Amino acid sequence: MEDITSEILQQVLAESEKYSPEAFTPDDVREAIEKQKRSQRDFAALLSPAAAELLEPIAERAKIETAQYFGNGIRLFTPLYLANYCVNQCVYCAFNGSNKILRGKLTRDEIIRELNAIAVTGLDEILLLTGESREKSDVEYIAEAVETAAGIFSTVGLEIYPLDTGEYAYLREKGADFVSVYQETYDTAIYESVHPAGPKRCFSYRFNAQERAILGGMRGVSFGALLGLGDFRRDAFAAGLHAWLLQQKYPHAEVSFSVPRLRSFENHPEGGSHSVGERELLQVMLALRLFMPFAGITISTRERAGFRDNVLGLCATKISAGVSVGVGGHESEQKGSEQFDISDPRSVDEIHRAIQTRGLQPVYTDYIRV
C-alpha cells in the first residue's frame, strides 16, 4: 500500500476529537446562516443539535446558494455493478466476504450490453462499481470496463477499492473522470470494529485514497460517511472537513459528497443499529451545502422517492435513476446479489418527470471530452 505521507489525516482526526456538538447555541447557528463564507466552526454549528431546531432558515439559505452555484440543473446518472466479489468482512455490507450470497462478475460482452442498455435511456454518466477483490476484479479488468464506458458515456465514475497513485493514473488514461471513496466512519475505534478482516482495515490507506486519485490526475473526487455507524454529527463533520482540506490543497479538483444511511441487506434484514432519521439526514446535507456551496451533493436510492424529490434544488444536485445494485441487471437478469435494499426504484423517465415537476432541469451531459 502506497504511503503518500499526507498531513490531512491527522488534521481531520484532531479537529474531530475536539468537536463538541452540544457546545453551540441557536445564536451561533444564526450567525453561521448569515455569513457569506463559513469557517469550520460555522460548519460545526450547522451540524449541532441547536441547528436541528432551525432547519427552515438553514434550508432557505441553502436553496439560495444551491441556485447560485448550480442554477436549476440536476444531474442524472446510474451505477453499474461489474462484480460483487469481496475479501473484506464489513459487518454492514451484503458484499461481506463471509456472507452467503450469489456472487457474480460481468464478462466483457455483458459489460458492453449493459452499458448500451443504459445509454438507450438517455443517461450520459455512468458509475462503475465492484466489490473489493483485486483477484476477481483486478485493475486491468476495471480499466477495460472504463475504456469501453468512455466510448459511450461523457462521464465515467469509479467506486472501487482504493488504489495507488499510478493505478489511478492508469484508469484516468483509460477514460475515468472521478473517484468515490467513502470512509464509512471517521471514528477509528468503530472503524476497526466494523472491519474485522480484509485490507479495508487499514484506515489511513482508505482515508488518503482521494488525494492519491487527484495526484493520479482524476478531475473529481467524492466523500462521505455511512451515517449510522458512528455519531452521525461527528462523521459528517469529519467528512466535510476532509473534503474542505483537500480542496484547499488541490483547488483544481472537483469535490462532491454522497450521504448514505445504513440500509438492510440480504441475510441481514435489520441493516444496522442506526437512528439517523430523514430530518437528521437533511440537516447534514444542508450543513454541507452551506460549508462548501460549490460542492455537488448526490442523493442515494437508499432514500425514499418523496425525500429524494424534496431535496432536489434545495441541497442535492445529483440523483441516480433506473438503478440496479446487483451485478448487471440493466440489460438482463442480475448476475449477482444486491449490495443493499433500495427505496426508490423509479426509471429514468420517472425521475426526469419528477425533476421537471419541481421546476428544475434534468441534466444528462455536463462534460464534453475533447
Residue frames relative to the residue before (quaternion, step in Angstrom):
aa qw qx qy qz dx dy dz
M 1.0000 0.0000 0.0000 0.0000 0.00 0.00 0.00
E 0.4313 -0.7207 0.4899 0.2334 3.55 -0.77 1.09
D 0.1808 -0.7637 0.6132 0.0900 3.57 -1.03 0.86
I 0.1442 -0.8168 0.5551 0.0634 3.58 -0.46 1.19
T 0.3493 -0.7836 0.4574 0.2338 3.61 1.33 0.15
S 0.1865 0.7986 -0.5440 0.1776 3.58 0.82 1.02
E 0.4419 -0.7047 0.5010 0.2389 3.55 -1.10 0.78
I 0.5255 0.6874 -0.3984 0.3042 3.59 1.20 -0.42
L 0.5925 0.5959 -0.3684 0.3977 3.59 1.00 -0.77
Q 0.7097 0.4562 -0.2723 0.4627 3.58 0.75 -1.01
Q 0.6102 0.5475 -0.3502 0.4530 3.59 1.09 -0.67
V 0.6753 0.4919 -0.2973 0.4621 3.57 0.87 -0.94
L 0.6770 0.4898 -0.3049 0.4569 3.59 0.85 -0.90
A 0.6538 0.5187 -0.3173 0.4504 3.59 0.97 -0.81
E 0.6906 0.4670 -0.2807 0.4755 3.59 0.89 -0.92
S 0.6318 0.5313 -0.3313 0.4570 3.58 1.04 -0.72
E 0.6298 0.5417 -0.3261 0.4512 3.55 1.05 -0.78
K 0.7034 0.4685 -0.2591 0.4675 3.58 1.05 -0.77
Y 0.5490 0.6584 -0.3883 0.3381 3.58 1.19 -0.53
S 0.0224 -0.7822 0.6220 -0.0282 3.56 -0.81 1.08
P 0.3130 -0.7999 0.4765 0.1872 3.62 -0.05 1.22
E 0.6800 0.5146 -0.2928 0.4324 3.60 1.03 -0.76
A 0.5594 0.6488 -0.3759 0.3532 3.59 1.23 -0.22
F 0.6660 0.5335 -0.2941 0.4305 3.59 1.23 -0.30
T 0.3205 -0.7478 0.5620 0.1488 3.53 -1.15 0.77
P 0.6663 -0.4718 0.3726 0.4412 3.62 -1.23 0.19
D 0.6227 0.5359 -0.3490 0.4508 3.62 1.05 -0.67
D 0.6064 0.5412 -0.3505 0.4652 3.61 1.06 -0.70
V 0.6621 0.5082 -0.2964 0.4642 3.56 1.00 -0.88
R 0.6586 0.5053 -0.3128 0.4616 3.59 0.89 -0.90
E 0.6278 0.5276 -0.3300 0.4676 3.58 1.02 -0.76
A 0.6563 0.5104 -0.3088 0.4621 3.59 0.97 -0.82
I 0.6235 0.5493 -0.3393 0.4409 3.57 1.01 -0.80
E 0.7293 0.4775 -0.2453 0.4242 3.57 0.86 -0.97
K 0.5713 0.6276 -0.3836 0.3642 3.59 1.14 -0.44
Q 0.4543 -0.6629 0.5262 0.2780 3.54 -1.24 0.54
K 0.7721 0.1065 -0.0460 0.6248 3.57 1.15 -0.70
R 0.2015 -0.8382 0.5029 0.0624 3.55 -0.61 1.15
S 0.4055 -0.7131 0.5314 0.2111 3.52 -1.12 0.80
Q 0.6949 -0.4154 0.3604 0.4633 3.54 -1.34 -0.03
R 0.6359 0.5294 -0.3325 0.4525 3.57 1.01 -0.75
D 0.6309 0.5230 -0.3319 0.4671 3.59 1.01 -0.76
F 0.6321 0.5278 -0.3199 0.4685 3.56 1.00 -0.86
A 0.6454 0.5176 -0.3144 0.4655 3.56 0.95 -0.87
A 0.6462 0.5182 -0.3177 0.4615 3.58 1.01 -0.81
L 0.6685 0.5157 -0.2954 0.4471 3.58 0.97 -0.86
L 0.6785 0.4535 -0.2824 0.5043 3.58 1.24 -0.39
S 0.5324 0.6853 -0.3789 0.3215 3.58 1.25 -0.26
P 0.6538 -0.4850 0.3926 0.4280 3.61 -1.25 0.24
A 0.6022 0.5665 -0.3623 0.4304 3.60 1.06 -0.67
A 0.6605 0.5108 -0.3016 0.4603 3.58 1.05 -0.76
A 0.5563 0.6243 -0.3885 0.3871 3.58 1.15 -0.53
E 0.6851 0.4605 -0.2787 0.4907 3.59 1.20 -0.50
L 0.7166 0.4054 -0.2353 0.5165 3.59 1.29 -0.04
L 0.2189 0.8291 -0.4950 0.1400 3.57 1.13 0.58
E 0.6184 0.5690 -0.3642 0.4014 3.60 1.00 -0.68
P 0.7089 0.4110 -0.2945 0.4918 3.67 0.73 -0.84
I 0.5950 0.5433 -0.3717 0.4612 3.60 1.10 -0.58
A 0.6686 0.5052 -0.2966 0.4580 3.58 0.94 -0.91
E 0.6217 0.5418 -0.3444 0.4488 3.58 1.01 -0.75
R 0.6846 0.4612 -0.2896 0.4846 3.58 0.93 -0.86
A 0.6251 0.5433 -0.3409 0.4448 3.60 1.01 -0.78
K 0.6400 0.5279 -0.3321 0.4487 3.59 0.95 -0.80
I 0.6387 0.5223 -0.3227 0.4638 3.57 1.00 -0.81
E 0.7220 0.4437 -0.2624 0.4616 3.58 0.85 -0.94
T 0.5807 0.5490 -0.3792 0.4665 3.59 1.12 -0.51
A 0.6718 0.4865 -0.2935 0.4753 3.59 0.92 -0.89
Q 0.6230 0.5619 -0.3358 0.4281 3.57 1.03 -0.78
Y 0.7797 0.3511 -0.1730 0.4887 3.58 0.91 -0.91
F 0.8095 0.2680 -0.1168 0.5092 3.60 1.06 -0.65
G 0.4168 -0.7016 0.4798 0.3221 3.59 1.23 -0.06
N 0.6679 -0.4721 0.3525 0.4547 3.59 -0.96 -0.83
G 0.4394 0.7168 -0.4378 0.3186 3.57 1.25 0.38
I 0.0901 -0.7600 0.6422 0.0441 3.55 -1.12 0.82
R 0.3072 -0.7767 0.5252 0.1631 3.58 -0.58 1.15
L 0.2117 -0.7689 0.5943 0.1032 3.53 -1.14 0.79
F 0.0896 0.7693 -0.6295 0.0618 3.55 -1.16 0.66
T 0.1474 -0.7615 0.6077 0.1703 3.54 -1.31 -0.07
P 0.4273 -0.6880 0.5136 0.2833 3.59 -1.13 0.52
L 0.1153 -0.7409 0.6524 0.1104 3.54 -1.29 0.47
Y 0.2328 -0.7697 0.5824 0.1194 3.56 -0.59 1.17
L 0.2838 -0.7810 0.5396 0.1356 3.55 -0.61 1.18
A 0.7896 -0.0768 0.1028 0.6000 3.59 1.07 -0.77
N 0.2053 -0.7884 0.5634 0.1371 3.57 -1.20 0.45
Y 0.3353 0.7104 -0.5329 0.3146 3.58 1.14 0.60
C 0.0627 0.8103 -0.5771 0.0804 3.58 -0.91 0.89
V 0.3022 -0.7662 0.5430 0.1633 3.56 -1.03 0.81
N 0.5655 0.5860 -0.3926 0.4274 3.58 1.26 -0.10
Q 0.2719 -0.7520 0.5729 0.1795 3.56 -1.28 0.28
C 0.0632 0.8225 -0.5559 0.1021 3.56 0.85 1.04
V 0.4291 -0.7586 0.4289 0.2374 3.57 -0.59 1.14
Y 0.7044 0.4822 -0.2479 0.4582 3.60 1.21 -0.45
C 0.7057 0.4873 -0.2295 0.4603 3.60 1.27 -0.11
A 0.5168 -0.6570 0.4610 0.2980 3.57 -1.00 0.88
F 0.6560 0.5331 -0.3159 0.4309 3.60 1.09 -0.63
N 0.2770 0.7773 -0.5025 0.2582 3.59 1.33 0.02
G 0.5127 -0.7098 0.3952 0.2777 3.57 -0.65 1.14
S 0.7077 0.4373 -0.2674 0.4862 3.59 1.16 -0.48
N 0.5259 0.6293 -0.4151 0.3937 3.59 1.28 -0.08
K 0.3796 -0.7413 0.5131 0.2078 3.59 -0.87 0.97
I 0.2507 0.7492 -0.5657 0.2362 3.55 -0.02 1.34
L 0.5952 -0.5315 0.4466 0.4048 3.55 -1.32 0.12
R 0.1751 -0.7886 0.5841 0.0785 3.57 -0.63 1.15
G 0.0731 0.8121 -0.5747 0.0699 3.55 -1.05 0.72
K 0.1059 -0.7685 0.6293 0.0466 3.53 -1.31 0.40
L 0.4089 -0.7239 0.5035 0.2351 3.55 -0.85 0.96
T 0.3949 -0.6715 0.5737 0.2529 3.55 -1.13 0.72
R 0.6951 -0.4455 0.3382 0.4516 3.56 -1.27 0.15
D 0.6703 0.4944 -0.3067 0.4607 3.60 0.86 -0.90
E 0.6534 0.5050 -0.3170 0.4665 3.57 1.01 -0.78
I 0.6099 0.5426 -0.3475 0.4614 3.59 1.05 -0.71
I 0.6557 0.5108 -0.3096 0.4617 3.57 0.91 -0.91
R 0.6695 0.4923 -0.3075 0.4634 3.59 0.90 -0.88
E 0.6479 0.5156 -0.3189 0.4612 3.59 0.97 -0.82
L 0.6698 0.5031 -0.3015 0.4554 3.57 0.89 -0.93
N 0.6621 0.4991 -0.3084 0.4663 3.59 0.95 -0.82
A 0.6328 0.5269 -0.3294 0.4619 3.58 1.05 -0.75
I 0.6481 0.4982 -0.3121 0.4841 3.58 1.04 -0.75
A 0.6529 0.5379 -0.3158 0.4297 3.58 0.92 -0.89
V 0.5928 0.5888 -0.3561 0.4185 3.59 1.10 -0.69
T 0.6386 0.5422 -0.3274 0.4370 3.60 1.11 -0.62
G 0.5829 -0.5869 0.3712 0.4219 3.59 1.25 -0.28
L 0.4962 0.6596 -0.4345 0.3605 3.58 1.21 -0.23
D 0.1395 -0.8074 0.5710 0.0513 3.56 -1.04 0.81
E 0.6849 0.3690 -0.2904 0.5572 3.57 1.29 0.30
I 0.0824 -0.8026 0.5907 -0.0065 3.55 -0.88 1.02
L 0.1761 -0.7487 0.6293 0.1111 3.55 -1.14 0.72
L 0.1906 -0.7975 0.5674 0.0756 3.57 -0.57 1.19
L 0.0487 -0.8164 0.5750 -0.0228 3.56 -0.82 1.06
T 0.0336 -0.7545 0.6537 0.0478 3.51 -1.31 0.49
G 0.5266 -0.5227 0.5275 0.4137 3.52 -1.35 0.04
E 0.5471 -0.6274 0.4368 0.3408 3.58 -1.24 0.20
S 0.3879 0.6713 -0.5385 0.3300 3.54 0.12 1.36
R 0.2940 -0.7725 0.5399 0.1595 3.55 -0.43 1.21
E 0.6189 0.5501 -0.3523 0.4361 3.58 1.11 -0.54
K 0.7588 0.3829 -0.2046 0.4855 3.59 0.81 -0.99
S 0.7796 0.1573 -0.0806 0.6009 3.59 1.12 -0.64
D 0.0132 -0.8394 0.5433 -0.0089 3.57 0.44 1.17
V 0.7077 -0.4798 0.3090 0.4165 3.56 -1.28 0.32
E 0.6266 0.5397 -0.3434 0.4451 3.60 1.03 -0.70
Y 0.6297 0.5245 -0.3238 0.4728 3.59 1.05 -0.79
I 0.6651 0.4882 -0.2978 0.4802 3.57 0.93 -0.90
A 0.6360 0.5434 -0.3259 0.4405 3.59 0.97 -0.85
E 0.6452 0.5133 -0.3225 0.4650 3.57 0.98 -0.80
A 0.6468 0.5073 -0.3139 0.4751 3.57 1.02 -0.79
V 0.6347 0.5318 -0.3182 0.4616 3.58 1.01 -0.84
E 0.6657 0.5072 -0.3037 0.4554 3.57 0.86 -0.96
T 0.6486 0.5031 -0.3131 0.4777 3.57 0.99 -0.81
A 0.6757 0.4995 -0.2941 0.4554 3.59 0.88 -0.93
A 0.6496 0.5346 -0.3174 0.4375 3.58 1.00 -0.81
G 0.6327 0.5212 -0.3299 0.4683 3.59 1.22 -0.38
I 0.7233 0.4054 -0.2232 0.5125 3.57 1.30 -0.25
F 0.7914 0.2631 -0.1076 0.5412 3.59 1.00 -0.88
S 0.5103 -0.6589 0.4608 0.3051 3.56 -1.14 0.64
T 0.7901 0.1709 -0.0846 0.5826 3.59 1.16 -0.56
V 0.0630 -0.7933 0.6056 -0.0054 3.56 -0.88 1.02
G 0.0969 -0.7982 0.5941 0.0236 3.54 -0.70 1.12
L 0.2460 -0.7658 0.5795 0.1313 3.54 -1.26 0.43
E 0.0266 0.7422 -0.6696 -0.0019 3.52 -1.12 0.81
I 0.2404 0.7692 -0.5224 0.2785 3.51 0.22 1.40
Y 0.7027 -0.4040 0.3239 0.4880 3.59 -1.22 -0.21
P 0.6024 -0.5731 0.4049 0.3804 3.63 -1.12 0.58
L 0.1921 -0.7901 0.5785 0.0642 3.55 -1.11 0.82
D 0.5574 -0.5465 0.4936 0.3834 3.52 -1.38 0.09
T 0.7042 -0.4810 0.3202 0.4127 3.57 -1.25 0.42
G 0.6747 0.5071 -0.2971 0.4465 3.59 0.87 -0.92
E 0.6427 0.5128 -0.3204 0.4704 3.56 1.06 -0.71
Y 0.6269 0.5085 -0.3350 0.4860 3.58 1.04 -0.71
A 0.6306 0.5307 -0.3324 0.4585 3.59 0.99 -0.78
Y 0.6307 0.5379 -0.3160 0.4615 3.58 1.04 -0.81
L 0.6936 0.4532 -0.2795 0.4852 3.60 0.90 -0.88
R 0.5900 0.5437 -0.3655 0.4719 3.59 1.12 -0.58
E 0.6388 0.5311 -0.3149 0.4591 3.57 0.98 -0.87
K 0.6824 0.4854 -0.2797 0.4696 3.59 1.08 -0.70
G 0.7022 -0.4963 0.2620 0.4382 3.58 1.24 -0.18
A 0.4595 0.6736 -0.4639 0.3463 3.61 1.22 0.11
D 0.2895 -0.7884 0.5265 0.1317 3.56 -1.02 0.86
F 0.8228 -0.0247 0.0450 0.5661 3.58 0.89 -0.83
V 0.2867 -0.7523 0.5799 0.1245 3.51 -1.33 0.47
S 0.1559 -0.7629 0.6218 0.0835 3.55 -1.00 0.91
V 0.0915 0.7626 -0.6356 0.0780 3.57 -0.87 1.00
Y 0.1395 -0.8072 0.5710 0.0547 3.56 -0.68 1.08
Q 0.4240 -0.7363 0.4750 0.2289 3.53 -0.76 1.08
E 0.3854 -0.7345 0.4536 0.3260 3.58 1.36 -0.32
T 0.7278 -0.2568 0.1575 0.6161 3.60 0.74 -1.04
Y 0.3663 -0.7320 0.5383 0.2004 3.55 -1.13 0.76
D 0.4982 0.6009 -0.4421 0.4420 3.57 1.31 0.13
T 0.3658 -0.7877 0.4465 0.2152 3.59 -0.27 1.24
A 0.6359 0.5220 -0.3411 0.4547 3.60 1.05 -0.65
I 0.6670 0.4690 -0.2972 0.4969 3.58 0.93 -0.87
Y 0.6022 0.5698 -0.3566 0.4308 3.58 1.00 -0.83
E 0.6763 0.4900 -0.2944 0.4646 3.57 0.88 -0.92
S 0.6826 0.5098 -0.2972 0.4310 3.60 0.94 -0.84
V 0.7319 0.4095 -0.2455 0.4862 3.61 1.04 -0.68
H 0.6990 0.3473 -0.2563 0.5702 3.58 1.33 0.04
P 0.0381 -0.8708 0.4899 0.0136 3.60 0.54 1.16
A 0.8135 0.0442 -0.0108 0.5797 3.62 1.13 -0.47
G 0.6570 0.5043 -0.3899 0.4026 3.54 -1.21 0.60
P 0.6739 -0.5214 0.3430 0.3955 3.60 -1.21 0.38
K 0.5621 0.6146 -0.3927 0.3901 3.60 1.17 -0.43
R 0.4966 0.6591 -0.4271 0.3695 3.61 1.23 -0.22
C 0.6186 0.5471 -0.3503 0.4419 3.59 1.15 -0.47
F 0.3089 -0.8023 0.4887 0.1483 3.56 -0.03 1.36
S 0.7068 0.4910 -0.2823 0.4239 3.60 0.77 -1.02
Y 0.6412 0.5228 -0.3459 0.4425 3.60 0.95 -0.77
R 0.6602 0.4822 -0.3107 0.4848 3.56 0.99 -0.79
F 0.6293 0.5607 -0.3361 0.4203 3.58 0.92 -0.91
N 0.7569 0.4094 -0.2123 0.4631 3.59 0.86 -0.91
A 0.3740 0.7632 -0.4705 0.2371 3.60 1.26 0.07
Q 0.6629 0.5082 -0.3300 0.4398 3.61 0.86 -0.85
E 0.6549 0.5017 -0.3285 0.4599 3.57 0.98 -0.75
R 0.6329 0.5061 -0.3357 0.4802 3.59 1.01 -0.70
A 0.6283 0.5349 -0.3395 0.4516 3.61 1.03 -0.74
I 0.6489 0.4979 -0.3157 0.4810 3.58 0.98 -0.81
L 0.6493 0.5076 -0.3115 0.4729 3.58 0.96 -0.84
G 0.6707 0.4836 -0.2827 0.4861 3.57 1.19 -0.57
G 0.6446 -0.5779 0.3013 0.3997 3.58 1.27 0.11
M 0.4178 0.6990 -0.4911 0.3092 3.61 1.18 0.03
R 0.4145 -0.7366 0.4750 0.2449 3.58 -0.91 0.84
G 0.8185 0.1214 -0.0644 0.5578 3.58 1.17 -0.36
V 0.0900 -0.7755 0.6231 0.0482 3.55 -1.22 0.57
S 0.2130 -0.7785 0.5805 0.1074 3.54 -1.15 0.71
F 0.2190 -0.7818 0.5800 0.0669 3.54 -1.14 0.83
G 0.2444 0.7765 -0.5705 0.1090 3.54 -1.27 0.26
A 0.2470 -0.7135 0.6289 0.1853 3.49 -1.39 0.24
L 0.4525 -0.6455 0.5336 0.3064 3.56 -1.18 0.56
L 0.2799 -0.8219 0.4717 0.1539 3.54 -0.01 1.32
G 0.6863 0.4339 -0.3521 0.4656 3.53 -0.73 1.13
L 0.5722 0.5797 -0.3917 0.4279 3.58 1.18 -0.34
G 0.7834 0.0848 -0.0253 0.6152 3.53 1.01 -0.87
D 0.7338 -0.3049 0.2990 0.5284 3.57 -1.23 -0.45
F 0.3895 -0.7733 0.4393 0.2395 3.58 -0.38 1.21
R 0.6191 0.5398 -0.3625 0.4403 3.62 1.04 -0.61
R 0.6756 0.4858 -0.2932 0.4708 3.57 0.93 -0.88
D 0.6620 0.4966 -0.3170 0.4633 3.59 0.95 -0.81
A 0.6479 0.5022 -0.3221 0.4735 3.59 0.99 -0.77
F 0.6291 0.5299 -0.3299 0.4632 3.58 1.01 -0.81
A 0.6777 0.4929 -0.2932 0.4602 3.58 0.90 -0.94
A 0.6527 0.5109 -0.3225 0.4571 3.60 0.94 -0.83
G 0.6600 0.5024 -0.3053 0.4677 3.58 0.97 -0.84
L 0.6654 0.4963 -0.2997 0.4703 3.57 0.96 -0.87
H 0.5992 0.5639 -0.3426 0.4534 3.58 1.05 -0.81
A 0.6967 0.4678 -0.2692 0.4725 3.57 0.84 -1.02
W 0.6552 0.5306 -0.3142 0.4363 3.58 0.94 -0.91
L 0.6709 0.4962 -0.2997 0.4624 3.58 0.90 -0.91
L 0.6595 0.4919 -0.3163 0.4723 3.57 0.99 -0.78
Q 0.6248 0.5313 -0.3370 0.4624 3.59 1.07 -0.71
Q 0.6359 0.5189 -0.3306 0.4659 3.59 1.03 -0.73
K 0.6886 0.4823 -0.2748 0.4665 3.56 1.01 -0.80
Y 0.7859 0.1447 -0.0548 0.5987 3.58 1.10 -0.76
P 0.1398 -0.8589 0.4865 0.0772 3.60 0.41 1.22
H 0.6259 0.5606 -0.3455 0.4180 3.60 1.17 -0.43
A 0.5948 0.6063 -0.3627 0.3836 3.60 1.18 -0.45
E 0.3799 -0.6849 0.5716 0.2448 3.56 -1.12 0.72
V 0.1316 -0.8118 0.5685 0.0226 3.57 -0.74 1.09
S 0.0544 0.7923 -0.6059 0.0474 3.56 -1.00 0.83
F 0.3078 -0.7431 0.5694 0.1698 3.53 -1.37 0.24
S 0.0766 -0.7064 0.6919 0.1282 3.47 -1.40 0.35
V 0.1856 -0.8152 0.5455 0.0577 3.58 -0.98 0.82
P 0.0488 0.8387 -0.5401 0.0496 3.62 0.56 1.10
R 0.2556 -0.7157 0.6224 0.1873 3.54 -1.26 0.56
L 0.6493 -0.4983 0.4008 0.4116 3.55 -1.26 0.39
R 0.0535 -0.7847 0.6175 0.0102 3.56 -1.04 0.84
S 0.5621 -0.5734 0.4672 0.3702 3.54 -1.28 0.37
F 0.0406 -0.7941 0.6058 0.0271 3.58 -1.24 0.40
E 0.7476 -0.4281 0.2730 0.4281 3.55 -1.33 0.29
N 0.8279 0.1280 -0.1738 0.5177 3.57 -0.91 1.10
H 0.7486 0.2516 -0.1792 0.5867 3.59 1.25 0.18
P 0.0206 -0.8845 0.4655 0.0216 3.59 0.77 1.05
E 0.6314 0.5409 -0.3516 0.4303 3.60 1.13 -0.44
G 0.3984 -0.7557 0.4434 0.2712 3.58 1.29 -0.19
G 0.6951 -0.4051 0.3129 0.5048 3.57 0.19 -1.19
S 0.5935 -0.5962 0.4176 0.3432 3.55 -1.27 0.03
H 0.3184 0.7925 -0.4778 0.2054 3.58 1.22 0.35
S 0.1477 -0.7596 0.6234 0.1121 3.53 -1.27 0.43
V 0.3468 0.7321 -0.5017 0.3035 3.56 1.08 0.75
G 0.1686 -0.8155 0.5498 0.0647 3.57 -0.39 1.23
E 0.7221 -0.4307 0.3110 0.4432 3.54 -1.32 0.03
R 0.6239 0.5424 -0.3468 0.4430 3.59 1.02 -0.72
E 0.6566 0.4944 -0.3008 0.4837 3.58 1.01 -0.82
L 0.6279 0.5291 -0.3289 0.4665 3.56 1.02 -0.81
L 0.6418 0.5191 -0.3199 0.4651 3.57 0.95 -0.87
Q 0.6375 0.5299 -0.3367 0.4465 3.59 0.91 -0.82
V 0.6379 0.5225 -0.3254 0.4628 3.59 0.96 -0.84
M 0.6825 0.4939 -0.2943 0.4513 3.58 0.85 -0.95
L 0.6582 0.5037 -0.3093 0.4661 3.58 0.97 -0.82
A 0.6458 0.5199 -0.3204 0.4582 3.58 0.99 -0.81
L 0.6423 0.5118 -0.3188 0.4731 3.58 0.99 -0.82
R 0.6394 0.5331 -0.3340 0.4420 3.59 0.97 -0.81
L 0.7165 0.4409 -0.2737 0.4662 3.59 0.85 -0.89
F 0.6444 0.5181 -0.3263 0.4581 3.60 1.08 -0.59
M 0.7915 0.0634 -0.0143 0.6076 3.59 0.97 -0.88
P 0.1383 -0.8666 0.4739 0.0735 3.59 0.47 1.21
F 0.6618 0.5084 -0.2906 0.4681 3.58 1.24 -0.44
A 0.5867 0.6005 -0.3650 0.4024 3.62 1.24 -0.19
G 0.4529 -0.6686 0.5161 0.2855 3.55 -1.04 0.77
I 0.1243 -0.7658 0.6252 0.0851 3.57 -1.22 0.55
T 0.2040 -0.7870 0.5763 0.0833 3.55 -0.74 1.14
I 0.2116 -0.7564 0.6045 0.1327 3.56 -1.06 0.80
S 0.3794 -0.7911 0.4557 0.1503 3.53 -0.65 1.25
T 0.5441 -0.5895 0.4830 0.3508 3.57 -1.30 0.37
R 0.4259 0.6599 -0.4862 0.3831 3.59 1.24 0.17
E 0.7032 0.4519 -0.2494 0.4889 3.57 1.20 -0.57
R 0.5774 -0.6062 0.4234 0.3462 3.56 -1.16 0.63
A 0.6857 -0.5294 0.3255 0.3790 3.53 -1.23 0.62
G 0.6667 0.5252 -0.3185 0.4222 3.59 0.87 -0.90
F 0.6584 0.4937 -0.3099 0.4762 3.56 0.97 -0.83
R 0.6419 0.5306 -0.3308 0.4439 3.58 0.91 -0.88
D 0.6660 0.5037 -0.3072 0.4566 3.57 0.90 -0.91
N 0.6808 0.5262 -0.2958 0.4148 3.58 0.93 -0.90
V 0.7100 0.4466 -0.2804 0.4666 3.61 1.04 -0.59
L 0.4900 0.6561 -0.4427 0.3652 3.61 1.23 -0.14
G 0.8139 0.1908 -0.1685 0.5222 3.55 -0.80 1.01
L 0.6115 0.5142 -0.3442 0.4932 3.56 1.26 -0.35
C 0.7838 -0.1260 0.0997 0.5998 3.55 0.91 -0.98
A 0.6743 0.4712 -0.3009 0.4825 3.62 1.05 -0.65
T 0.1498 -0.8067 0.5695 0.0493 3.56 -1.02 0.87
K 0.7639 0.2575 -0.1367 0.5757 3.57 1.29 -0.08
I 0.0087 -0.8107 0.5837 -0.0447 3.57 -0.94 0.92
S 0.3825 -0.7057 0.5484 0.2343 3.55 -1.07 0.76
A 0.0726 -0.7959 0.6010 0.0035 3.55 -1.17 0.64
G 0.8149 0.1938 -0.1609 0.5220 3.57 -1.13 0.63
V 0.2414 0.8506 -0.4366 0.1658 3.54 1.13 0.78
S 0.0247 -0.7167 0.6959 0.0382 3.49 -1.28 0.74
V 0.1439 -0.8101 0.5632 0.0762 3.60 -0.77 0.98
G 0.5248 0.5344 -0.4509 0.4855 3.53 1.23 0.63
V 0.6547 -0.4900 0.3719 0.4392 3.59 -1.25 0.11
G 0.8063 0.0825 -0.1104 0.5752 3.58 -0.56 1.17
G 0.3689 0.7806 -0.4742 0.1725 3.53 -0.97 -0.90
H 0.6007 0.5549 -0.3699 0.4409 3.61 1.22 0.01
E 0.7691 0.3103 -0.1652 0.5338 3.57 0.96 -0.88
S 0.7946 0.0369 0.0068 0.6060 3.58 1.14 -0.61
E 0.7404 -0.3706 0.2757 0.4882 3.58 -1.22 -0.20
Q 0.5985 -0.5773 0.4183 0.3654 3.53 -1.17 0.61
K 0.3654 -0.7496 0.5234 0.1749 3.52 -1.07 0.89
G 0.7901 0.1262 -0.0681 0.5960 3.56 1.29 -0.29
S 0.6606 -0.5483 0.3481 0.3765 3.58 -1.19 0.58
E 0.5705 -0.6148 0.4429 0.3167 3.53 -1.29 0.52
Q 0.5312 -0.6423 0.4539 0.3151 3.55 -1.19 0.58
F 0.7822 -0.0895 0.0814 0.6112 3.60 1.07 -0.71
D 0.5663 -0.5761 0.4586 0.3703 3.56 -1.30 0.21
I 0.2677 -0.7648 0.5628 0.1631 3.59 -0.80 0.97
S 0.3407 -0.7500 0.5368 0.1826 3.56 -1.23 0.52
D 0.7633 0.2759 -0.1652 0.5604 3.58 1.23 -0.27
P 0.0522 -0.8519 0.5211 0.0004 3.60 -0.01 1.28
R 0.3219 0.7994 -0.4731 0.1829 3.61 1.21 0.22
S 0.5294 -0.6365 0.4786 0.2924 3.52 -1.22 0.70
V 0.6902 -0.4437 0.3593 0.4445 3.55 -1.34 0.10
D 0.6573 0.5139 -0.3176 0.4505 3.60 0.89 -0.89
E 0.6615 0.5052 -0.3124 0.4579 3.58 0.97 -0.82
I 0.6482 0.4908 -0.3174 0.4880 3.60 0.98 -0.78
H 0.6021 0.5691 -0.3422 0.4433 3.58 1.02 -0.83
R 0.6981 0.4652 -0.2731 0.4708 3.57 0.84 -0.99
A 0.6265 0.5423 -0.3375 0.4467 3.58 1.03 -0.75
I 0.6307 0.5239 -0.3246 0.4716 3.59 1.03 -0.78
Q 0.6836 0.4907 -0.2875 0.4574 3.57 0.88 -0.96
T 0.5994 0.5788 -0.3507 0.4274 3.57 1.08 -0.73
R 0.7038 0.4405 -0.2532 0.4966 3.56 1.12 -0.62
G 0.5562 -0.6376 0.3769 0.3769 3.57 1.27 0.24
L 0.5451 0.6057 -0.3886 0.4301 3.55 1.24 0.48
Q 0.4370 -0.7107 0.5025 0.2267 3.57 -1.27 0.36
P 0.3447 -0.7202 0.5578 0.2267 3.61 -0.66 1.02
V 0.1268 -0.7917 0.5961 0.0418 3.59 -0.86 1.01
Y 0.1780 -0.8081 0.5570 0.0702 3.55 -0.64 1.15
T 0.7938 0.1275 -0.0571 0.5919 3.58 1.09 -0.70
D 0.0770 0.7956 -0.5987 0.0509 3.59 -0.74 1.02
Y 0.7156 0.3340 -0.2169 0.5739 3.55 1.29 0.33
I 0.0960 -0.7999 0.5919 0.0242 3.57 -0.84 1.00
R 0.3670 -0.7273 0.5387 0.2146 3.55 -0.78 1.04
V 0.0601 -0.8002 0.5963 0.0229 3.58 -0.93 0.86
